[in-house]
Amino acid sequence: MNVYDSERILEALDKKGITETKDSNESDLVIFNTCHIREKAAEKLYSDIGRLKKQNNTKKIVVAGCVAQAEDSEIIRRMPDVDMVIGPQTYHKLPELVSKLDKKKKIIETDFPIENKFNLLARRKRLEKKPTAFLTIQEGCDKFCTFCVVPYTRGAEYSRTTAELIEEAKSLVDQGVVELTLLGQNVNAYHGESLTNGSSNLARLIYELSKISGIERLRYTTNHPNDVNDELICAHRDIEKLMPYMHLPIQSGSNKILKSMNRKHNVEKYIDIIDKIRSAKKGIAISSDFIVGFPGETDKDFEDTLALVKTIEFAQAFSFNYSPRPGTPSADYEAQIPQATKSERLERLQGLLKEQQFQFNNQFIGKIVKILIEKVGKEGCQLVGRTPHLQSVFFEDIRKVYKIGEFADIKINSVKINNLSGELIENS
């Protein structure tokens, strides 16, 4: 989500003649677009600001995003060198507010405005030409998991209309985009107005976007198990442009911990969803998120998580130690887990997940996969692309036939945990 927000911020500033530089030493203004999901990311903000100010005391500093929303004026109290704090729902105001920075007055803009920021942003004009793009379709969350800050930093669930999303998607296609990833804090809770003025859902939106000429691939993230319905599962079966990949966070394999997290589903429901999606779409890649060391997690609870991982066999998963976030219910739970215990459990879980990811990748040895070329590699004639299952693939185009944004057939001849390598199949 922050990648999408950062692109929109840069696009808005560019229209005011404020352009990006890759070297902070050349900049007059530095914007930190922040995430507040884990403590480490939030604390890194303050160390980065301190280091920046030691280099140059004349730069204007803006803190944007979810840390800005959550910590508000506390940021300026801790770091008086910060000139502006602006939340994720008001970044459409940045061009106007930046022009006021020279007036020696601190600016704090963290209200949840009545107006819709998407309606106030200019038509997309990407500053960097890429074949892939993010498209935010939904923001906010109404689930209130006890560990999560999103409902407090992004607000209640809001969905954009199908019509405006189709318009933005077509604009991106006109700029060379062939793959769209639909974004939302709870993307499958999408309920925007349909083309017929009724309420839509994620599956129906995907059907509409798949009709756009020029879009070759569609993805979406991130989901909540409670909002996976039969329509979405059937969309994976029926829509060729919808890639065989589903990111479905569960967080824990213990029903006791899931209840304490207020996830509103159990392990059995999660397994049932996975069984249904795998029946509908053979070979689909399933990924997930896990939180290790949630307050009250016993050895048995953790073993239940390992058991679930072994049952599902994930293609990929992200796992983190529990990080108490101020203002969330679980931060006040008494049964906090010692850091050493969390670290030991995380190491075991990540070892199992890496093994599963390698096994998933290994099944592609000798197979020919169609990849979308996304960038130039670091070595010689190397190019890098992604498979339908979201795996990175490295290959050499010695004759320099292919360009970024094109598709190529690659025969996979070696795999690692995080990527595949192969050879170009001529006349692909």
C-alpha positions as CSV (number, residue, x, y, z in Angstrom):
1,M,0.0,0.0,0.0
2,N,2.8,2.4,0.8
3,V,4.3,1.9,-2.6
4,Y,1.1,3.0,-4.2
5,D,0.8,5.9,-1.8
6,S,4.4,7.0,-2.5
7,E,3.7,7.0,-6.3
8,R,0.6,9.1,-5.8
9,I,2.5,11.6,-3.6
10,L,5.3,11.9,-6.2
11,E,2.8,12.4,-9.0
12,A,1.0,15.1,-7.1
13,L,4.2,16.9,-6.2
14,D,5.5,16.6,-9.8
15,K,2.6,18.6,-11.1
16,K,3.8,21.4,-8.8
17,G,7.3,21.3,-10.2
18,I,8.7,19.3,-7.3
19,T,10.7,16.4,-8.7
20,E,12.2,13.4,-7.1
21,T,16.0,12.9,-6.7
22,K,17.6,9.6,-5.9
23,D,20.3,11.3,-3.8
24,S,19.2,12.7,-0.5
25,N,22.2,15.0,-0.5
26,E,20.7,16.9,-3.5
27,S,17.3,17.2,-2.0
28,D,15.6,20.2,-0.4
29,L,12.7,18.2,1.0
30,V,12.6,14.6,2.3
31,I,9.4,12.7,2.8
32,F,9.3,9.6,5.0
33,N,6.3,7.6,4.1
34,T,5.9,5.3,7.0
35,C,4.4,2.0,8.2
36,H,3.2,1.4,11.8
37,I,2.6,-2.4,11.7
38,R,5.8,-3.2,13.6
39,E,7.8,-1.3,16.2
40,K,11.1,-1.8,14.3
41,A,9.8,0.2,11.3
42,A,8.5,3.0,13.5
43,E,11.8,3.4,15.5
44,K,13.9,3.3,12.3
45,L,12.1,6.5,11.3
46,Y,13.6,8.4,14.2
47,S,17.1,7.1,13.6
48,D,16.9,8.0,9.9
49,I,15.7,11.5,10.7
50,G,18.6,12.0,13.2
51,R,21.1,10.8,10.7
52,L,19.7,13.0,7.9
53,K,19.8,16.1,10.0
54,K,23.5,15.5,10.9
55,Q,24.2,15.6,7.2
56,N,22.2,18.8,6.4
57,N,20.3,21.0,8.8
58,T,18.6,23.0,6.0
59,K,16.4,20.2,4.6
60,K,12.7,20.3,5.2
61,I,11.4,17.0,6.6
62,V,7.9,15.5,6.2
63,V,6.7,12.4,8.0
64,A,3.8,10.8,6.2
65,G,1.8,7.6,6.4
66,C,0.6,5.5,9.3
67,V,3.3,6.4,11.9
68,A,2.3,10.0,11.3
69,Q,-1.3,9.2,11.8
70,A,-0.7,7.2,15.0
71,E,1.9,9.4,16.7
72,D,0.7,12.8,15.5
73,S,2.4,15.7,17.4
74,E,4.5,13.3,19.4
75,I,6.7,13.0,16.4
76,I,7.6,16.7,16.5
77,R,8.0,16.5,20.3
78,R,10.6,13.7,19.9
79,M,12.1,15.2,16.7
80,P,11.8,19.0,16.6
81,D,13.5,19.0,13.3
82,V,10.4,17.5,11.6
83,D,8.5,20.2,9.7
84,M,5.3,18.4,8.8
85,V,3.3,15.4,9.9
86,I,0.6,14.2,7.5
87,G,-1.6,11.1,7.7
88,P,-2.3,8.7,4.9
89,Q,-5.8,10.0,4.3
90,T,-4.7,13.6,3.6
91,Y,-1.7,13.3,1.3
92,H,-3.7,14.8,-1.6
93,K,-3.1,18.1,0.4
94,L,0.7,17.7,0.3
95,P,1.4,20.1,-2.7
96,E,-0.5,22.9,-1.0
97,L,1.0,22.2,2.4
98,V,4.6,22.0,1.1
99,S,4.4,25.5,-0.2
100,K,3.7,26.7,3.3
101,L,6.8,25.0,4.9
102,D,9.0,28.2,4.5
103,K,6.8,30.0,7.0
104,K,8.6,28.5,10.0
105,K,5.4,27.0,11.3
106,K,5.1,23.2,12.0
107,I,2.2,21.6,10.1
108,I,0.2,18.7,11.5
109,E,-2.5,17.2,9.2
110,T,-3.9,14.0,10.6
111,D,-7.6,14.4,10.5
112,F,-9.8,11.9,8.7
113,P,-11.3,14.3,6.1
114,I,-14.9,14.2,4.9
115,E,-13.8,14.5,1.2
116,N,-12.4,11.4,-0.6
117,K,-8.7,11.9,-1.4
118,F,-9.0,9.7,-4.5
119,N,-11.5,12.1,-6.0
120,L,-9.1,15.0,-5.3
121,L,-6.0,13.4,-6.8
122,A,-5.2,14.1,-10.5
123,R,-5.4,11.4,-13.1
124,R,-2.6,8.9,-12.9
125,K,0.6,9.9,-14.7
126,R,3.3,7.5,-13.6
127,L,6.8,9.1,-13.3
128,E,8.5,5.7,-13.8
129,K,7.5,3.5,-16.7
130,K,7.0,-0.1,-15.5
131,P,4.9,-3.0,-16.8
132,T,3.4,-3.6,-13.3
133,A,1.4,-1.3,-11.1
134,F,-0.5,-1.2,-7.9
135,L,-4.1,-0.1,-7.8
136,T,-5.7,0.7,-4.4
137,I,-9.3,-0.4,-4.5
138,Q,-10.1,-0.3,-0.8
139,E,-8.7,1.2,2.4
140,G,-9.2,0.7,6.1
141,C,-10.4,-2.2,8.1
142,D,-13.4,-3.0,10.4
143,K,-12.0,-6.3,11.8
144,F,-10.2,-4.9,14.8
145,C,-7.7,-7.7,15.4
146,T,-6.3,-7.1,18.8
147,F,-2.7,-6.7,17.5
148,C,-3.4,-4.4,14.6
149,V,-3.2,-0.6,14.3
150,V,-4.8,-0.4,10.8
151,P,-8.3,0.5,12.0
152,Y,-6.8,3.4,14.0
153,T,-4.4,4.7,11.3
154,R,-6.4,4.0,8.1
155,G,-9.9,4.3,9.5
156,A,-13.0,2.4,8.6
157,E,-13.3,0.3,5.4
158,Y,-13.9,2.4,2.3
159,S,-14.2,1.1,-1.2
160,R,-13.8,3.1,-4.5
161,T,-16.4,2.8,-7.2
162,T,-16.0,0.3,-10.0
163,A,-16.2,3.1,-12.6
164,E,-13.3,5.1,-11.2
165,L,-11.2,2.0,-10.8
166,I,-11.8,1.0,-14.5
167,E,-10.8,4.6,-15.5
168,E,-7.6,4.4,-13.5
169,A,-6.8,0.9,-14.8
170,K,-7.2,2.1,-18.4
171,S,-5.0,5.1,-17.8
172,L,-2.3,2.7,-16.5
173,V,-2.6,0.5,-19.5
174,D,-2.2,3.5,-21.7
175,Q,1.1,4.0,-19.9
176,G,2.4,0.5,-20.6
177,V,1.1,-1.4,-17.6
178,V,0.1,-5.1,-18.4
179,E,-0.1,-6.4,-14.8
180,L,-2.2,-4.9,-12.0
181,T,-2.2,-5.8,-8.4
182,L,-5.3,-4.7,-6.5
183,L,-4.6,-3.4,-3.1
184,G,-6.5,-3.0,0.2
185,Q,-5.8,-3.4,3.9
186,N,-8.6,-5.9,3.6
187,V,-8.9,-6.2,-0.2
188,N,-11.5,-8.9,-0.3
189,A,-13.9,-6.8,1.8
190,Y,-14.2,-4.5,-1.3
191,H,-17.8,-3.4,-1.7
192,G,-17.7,-0.4,-4.0
193,E,-20.5,0.8,-6.2
194,S,-20.9,-1.3,-9.3
195,L,-21.5,-0.1,-12.9
196,T,-25.2,-0.6,-12.3
197,N,-25.2,1.4,-9.1
198,G,-25.5,-1.6,-6.8
199,S,-22.9,-2.9,-4.5
200,S,-20.0,-4.9,-6.0
201,N,-17.4,-7.2,-4.5
202,L,-13.9,-8.2,-5.3
203,A,-14.8,-11.1,-7.7
204,R,-17.1,-8.9,-9.7
205,L,-14.5,-6.1,-9.9
206,I,-11.9,-8.6,-11.2
207,Y,-14.4,-9.7,-13.8
208,E,-14.8,-6.1,-15.0
209,L,-11.1,-5.3,-15.0
210,S,-10.3,-8.5,-16.9
211,K,-12.3,-7.2,-19.8
212,I,-9.9,-4.3,-20.3
213,S,-7.8,-4.8,-23.4
214,G,-4.1,-4.6,-22.5
215,I,-4.4,-6.0,-19.0
216,E,-2.8,-9.4,-19.2
217,R,-2.4,-10.3,-15.5
218,L,-4.4,-9.5,-12.3
219,R,-3.4,-10.0,-8.7
220,Y,-4.8,-8.8,-5.3
221,T,-3.6,-8.5,-1.7
222,T,-4.2,-8.7,1.2
223,N,-7.1,-10.9,2.3
224,H,-9.0,-11.9,5.4
225,P,-10.3,-15.4,5.6
226,N,-13.8,-14.2,6.7
227,D,-14.2,-12.4,3.4
228,V,-13.3,-15.2,1.0
229,N,-16.5,-16.3,-0.7
230,D,-17.5,-18.8,-3.4
231,E,-17.6,-16.0,-6.0
232,L,-13.9,-15.2,-5.4
233,I,-13.0,-18.9,-5.6
234,C,-14.8,-19.3,-8.8
235,A,-13.1,-16.2,-10.2
236,H,-9.8,-18.0,-9.8
237,R,-11.2,-21.0,-11.7
238,D,-12.8,-19.0,-14.5
239,I,-10.7,-15.8,-15.2
240,E,-7.5,-16.7,-17.1
241,K,-6.0,-13.3,-16.3
242,L,-6.3,-13.8,-12.6
243,M,-3.0,-15.3,-11.5
244,P,-2.8,-18.5,-9.6
245,Y,-1.7,-17.0,-6.3
246,M,-3.5,-16.2,-3.1
247,H,-2.1,-14.5,-0.1
248,L,-4.3,-15.4,2.9
249,P,-2.9,-14.5,6.3
250,I,-3.9,-16.7,9.2
251,Q,-1.4,-15.4,11.9
252,S,-1.5,-18.6,14.1
253,G,-2.4,-22.2,13.9
254,S,-3.9,-22.2,17.4
255,N,-7.6,-21.7,17.8
256,K,-7.0,-20.2,21.3
257,I,-4.6,-17.6,19.9
258,L,-6.9,-16.8,17.0
259,K,-9.7,-16.1,19.4
260,S,-7.4,-13.9,21.5
261,M,-6.4,-12.1,18.3
262,N,-10.1,-11.5,17.5
263,R,-9.7,-13.1,14.1
264,K,-13.3,-14.3,14.1
265,H,-12.5,-17.6,12.4
266,N,-10.8,-20.8,13.4
267,V,-8.2,-23.1,11.9
268,E,-10.8,-25.5,10.5
269,K,-12.4,-22.8,8.5
270,Y,-9.0,-21.7,7.1
271,I,-8.2,-25.2,6.0
272,D,-11.6,-25.5,4.4
273,I,-11.0,-22.4,2.4
274,I,-7.7,-23.7,1.2
275,D,-9.2,-27.0,0.2
276,K,-11.9,-25.2,-1.9
277,I,-9.5,-22.9,-3.7
278,R,-7.1,-25.7,-4.5
279,S,-10.0,-27.8,-5.9
280,A,-11.1,-24.8,-8.0
281,K,-7.6,-23.9,-9.2
282,K,-5.1,-26.7,-9.5
283,G,-1.5,-25.7,-8.6
284,I,-2.4,-22.3,-7.1
285,A,0.3,-20.8,-4.8
286,I,-0.8,-20.1,-1.3
287,S,1.0,-17.7,0.9
288,S,0.3,-16.4,4.4
289,D,1.4,-14.3,7.4
290,F,2.3,-15.6,10.9
291,I,2.8,-13.8,14.2
292,V,5.1,-15.7,16.6
293,G,5.0,-15.1,20.3
294,F,1.6,-13.5,20.6
295,P,0.7,-12.9,24.3
296,G,-0.3,-16.1,25.9
297,E,1.1,-18.4,23.2
298,T,2.2,-21.6,24.9
299,D,4.5,-24.3,23.5
300,K,1.4,-26.2,22.4
301,D,0.0,-23.2,20.6
302,F,3.2,-22.8,18.7
303,E,3.3,-26.5,17.9
304,D,-0.3,-26.1,16.5
305,T,1.1,-23.4,14.2
306,L,3.8,-25.8,13.0
307,A,1.2,-28.5,12.5
308,L,-0.9,-26.2,10.4
309,V,2.0,-25.2,8.2
310,K,2.8,-28.9,7.6
311,T,-0.9,-29.5,6.7
312,I,-1.2,-26.6,4.2
313,E,2.3,-26.7,2.6
314,F,2.7,-23.0,1.7
315,A,4.4,-21.8,-1.4
316,Q,5.6,-18.8,0.6
317,A,4.9,-17.1,3.9
318,F,5.9,-14.1,5.9
319,S,6.6,-14.5,9.6
320,F,7.4,-12.0,12.4
321,N,7.8,-11.8,16.1
322,Y,4.9,-10.2,17.8
323,S,5.4,-6.5,18.3
324,P,3.1,-4.7,20.8
325,R,1.7,-1.6,19.1
326,P,0.6,1.2,21.4
327,G,-3.2,1.6,21.5
328,T,-4.0,-1.9,20.5
329,P,-5.7,-4.3,23.1
330,S,-3.0,-7.0,22.9
331,A,-0.3,-4.5,24.0
332,D,-1.9,-4.5,27.4
333,Y,-2.2,-8.3,27.7
334,E,-0.3,-9.5,30.8
335,A,1.0,-12.8,29.3
336,Q,3.7,-11.2,27.1
337,I,6.3,-13.7,25.8
338,P,10.0,-13.3,26.5
339,Q,12.0,-12.1,23.5
340,A,14.3,-15.2,23.6
341,T,11.3,-17.5,23.4
342,K,9.9,-15.5,20.4
343,S,13.2,-15.6,18.6
344,E,13.6,-19.3,19.1
345,R,10.1,-20.1,17.8
346,L,10.5,-17.7,14.9
347,E,13.7,-19.5,13.8
348,R,12.0,-22.9,13.8
349,L,8.9,-21.6,11.9
350,Q,11.0,-19.8,9.3
351,G,13.1,-22.9,8.8
352,L,10.0,-24.9,8.0
353,L,8.6,-22.2,5.7
354,K,11.9,-21.9,3.8
355,E,11.9,-25.7,3.3
356,Q,8.3,-25.6,1.9
357,Q,9.1,-22.6,-0.4
358,F,12.1,-24.5,-1.8
359,Q,10.0,-27.6,-2.4
360,F,7.3,-25.5,-4.1
361,N,9.9,-23.9,-6.4
362,N,11.6,-27.3,-7.0
363,Q,8.6,-28.7,-8.8
364,F,9.2,-26.2,-11.7
365,I,12.6,-27.8,-12.6
366,G,12.5,-28.7,-16.3
367,K,9.1,-26.9,-16.9
368,I,8.6,-24.0,-19.3
369,V,6.9,-21.0,-17.6
370,K,5.7,-17.7,-19.1
371,I,7.3,-14.8,-17.3
372,L,6.7,-11.1,-17.5
373,I,10.0,-9.3,-17.8
374,E,10.2,-6.6,-15.1
375,K,13.8,-5.3,-15.0
376,V,17.4,-5.7,-16.1
377,G,19.5,-8.0,-14.0
378,K,22.9,-7.1,-12.5
379,E,25.0,-9.4,-14.7
380,G,25.7,-9.1,-18.4
381,C,22.6,-9.8,-20.5
382,Q,20.5,-10.9,-17.5
383,L,16.8,-10.1,-17.3
384,V,14.5,-10.6,-14.4
385,G,10.8,-11.4,-14.5
386,R,8.0,-13.1,-12.6
387,T,6.0,-16.2,-13.1
388,P,2.2,-16.4,-12.7
389,H,2.9,-17.8,-9.2
390,L,4.9,-14.6,-8.3
391,Q,8.4,-16.3,-8.4
392,S,11.3,-14.2,-9.5
393,V,13.1,-15.7,-12.6
394,F,16.6,-14.9,-13.8
395,F,17.7,-15.6,-17.4
396,E,20.1,-14.4,-20.0
397,D,18.9,-12.8,-23.3
398,I,22.3,-12.9,-25.1
399,R,20.9,-11.7,-28.4
400,K,19.0,-8.8,-26.5
401,V,15.7,-9.7,-28.2
402,Y,13.4,-8.9,-25.3
403,K,12.4,-5.7,-23.6
404,I,11.0,-4.9,-20.2
405,G,7.2,-5.4,-20.3
406,E,7.3,-8.3,-22.7
407,F,6.5,-11.9,-22.0
408,A,9.0,-14.7,-22.5
409,D,9.0,-18.5,-22.2
410,I,11.7,-19.8,-19.8
411,K,12.7,-23.4,-19.2
412,I,13.6,-23.6,-15.5
413,N,16.9,-25.4,-14.8
414,S,17.7,-24.4,-11.2
415,V,15.9,-23.1,-8.1
416,K,16.7,-21.4,-4.8
417,I,14.4,-20.5,-2.0
418,N,13.7,-17.0,-3.3
419,N,14.1,-17.3,-7.0
420,L,14.4,-19.5,-10.1
421,S,16.8,-19.5,-13.0
422,G,16.4,-20.7,-16.5
423,E,17.1,-20.5,-20.2
424,L,15.2,-18.6,-22.9
425,I,13.1,-20.7,-25.2
426,E,13.5,-19.2,-28.7
427,N,10.5,-18.1,-30.7
428,S,8.5,-17.7,-27.4
